[in-house]
Amino acid sequence: MGAGGSKTIIAGGLKHCTLWKADRSPSCRAVMMALDALNLSITEVDVNMDKGEHKSPELTTLNPLQTLPIFKDRELILNDSHAISMYLANRYSTSDQLLPRDPGRMSVIAQLMHFDSGILYPRYQMAANPILYENCNFVMPQHVCDIECAYNDLETMLAGKTWLAGDTTTLADISVAATVSTLNVLVPIDHTRYPRLSSWLDQMSEEIYFITANKTGLGEFTRRIDRGTVCDDSVFKCPRSSTSRRGSVTERN
Ligand SMILES: N[C@@H](CCC(=O)N[C@@H](CS)C(=O)NCC(=O)O)C(=O)O
């Protein structure tokens, strides 16, 4: 970022466009994957969320919500990954593969992006934030349950399909893959219960843009989350907050 963050400017790219991002954030990785899939290069600014750089006065002016990603193209500022990816595809893509121009197909993609934004992402936040920010070291049973319900929805949506919105990958697969690959770290997808979802994620993981734009940040996120500490019902009998967990640890001591 302007003061302190590292900046990568790619020669020959859209130099009037800037993305402020953190690799560990699924929303940022969705935009990074869209950029790579669309073969677009813009200025990328790394923001250290652990140091609270996304809440700096400079970035708060750009995005009062104090979230990442933030995207700027001359006078236009966007702060939602789905809106940013849609804009990039609409404004700069020469192909309509990732975002078909047909109104029906485009609406199906928008619908899946709303599912990502309204169902998947809040469940990710509920499960991850106590671990990222509150010293909790497990995913609470209610959150495991909510995430598995979402896996079940996706399993149903993928019936008879390879990709979420048609015969080829679209922005819908990209946004959902950023969130689901991250959820998979918190609540591993059981391939016997969710075979279609599991195989869809395996196939997405082989896409070149997944490798170039999602893998590193996913690894960074994974290191932040202790994989072995997903709450075991035999130890924690009912849903409880991280505050009560800390209380019970104190009691045991
Ligand atoms: N719906 C937004 C979500 C943006 C969002 O909440 N981003 C997270 C990172 S993944 C964030 O900046 N959280 C603020 C924080 O953790 O303080 C999008 O898709 O861009």
Ligand as a Chemical Component Dictionary entry (heavy atoms), coordinates in Angstrom:
data_LIG
# 
_chem_comp.id                   LIG 
_chem_comp.type                 NON-POLYMER 
_chem_comp.pdbx_formal_charge   0 
_chem_comp.three_letter_code    LIG 
# 
loop_
_chem_comp_atom.comp_id 
_chem_comp_atom.atom_id 
_chem_comp_atom.alt_atom_id 
_chem_comp_atom.type_symbol 
_chem_comp_atom.charge 
_chem_comp_atom.model_Cartn_x 
_chem_comp_atom.model_Cartn_y 
_chem_comp_atom.model_Cartn_z 
_chem_comp_atom.pdbx_ordinal 
LIG N1  N1  N 0 -18.505 -9.352  0.024  1  
LIG C1  C1  C 0 -17.163 -8.852  0.095  2  
LIG C2  C2  C 0 -16.480 -9.341  1.364  3  
LIG C3  C3  C 0 -15.241 -8.537  1.682  4  
LIG C4  C4  C 0 -14.658 -8.943  2.999  5  
LIG O1  O1  O 0 -15.381 -9.079  4.017  6  
LIG N2  N2  N 0 -13.334 -9.126  3.001  7  
LIG C5  C5  C 0 -12.652 -9.572  4.198  8  
LIG C6  C6  C 0 -11.404 -10.345 3.820  9  
LIG S1  S1  S 0 -11.841 -11.849 2.988  10 
LIG C7  C7  C 0 -12.218 -8.383  4.991  11 
LIG O2  O2  O 0 -11.673 -7.450  4.444  12 
LIG N3  N3  N 0 -12.462 -8.398  6.311  13 
LIG C8  C8  C 0 -12.073 -7.319  7.186  14 
LIG C9  C9  C 0 -11.342 -7.796  8.400  15 
LIG O3  O3  O 0 -11.069 -8.999  8.526  16 
LIG O4  O4  O 0 -11.016 -6.927  9.225  17 
LIG C10 C10 C 0 -16.396 -9.303  -1.155 18 
LIG O5  O5  O 0 -16.762 -10.320 -1.753 19 
LIG O6  O6  O 0 -15.453 -8.613  -1.546 20 
# 
loop_
_chem_comp_bond.comp_id 
_chem_comp_bond.atom_id_1 
_chem_comp_bond.atom_id_2 
_chem_comp_bond.value_order 
_chem_comp_bond.pdbx_ordinal 
LIG N1  C1  SING 1  
LIG C1  C2  SING 2  
LIG C1  C10 SING 3  
LIG C2  C3  SING 4  
LIG C3  C4  SING 5  
LIG C4  O1  DOUB 6  
LIG C4  N2  SING 7  
LIG N2  C5  SING 8  
LIG C5  C6  SING 9  
LIG C5  C7  SING 10 
LIG C6  S1  SING 11 
LIG C7  O2  DOUB 12 
LIG C7  N3  SING 13 
LIG N3  C8  SING 14 
LIG C8  C9  SING 15 
LIG C9  O3  DOUB 16 
LIG C9  O4  SING 17 
LIG C10 O5  DOUB 18 
LIG C10 O6  SING 19 
# 
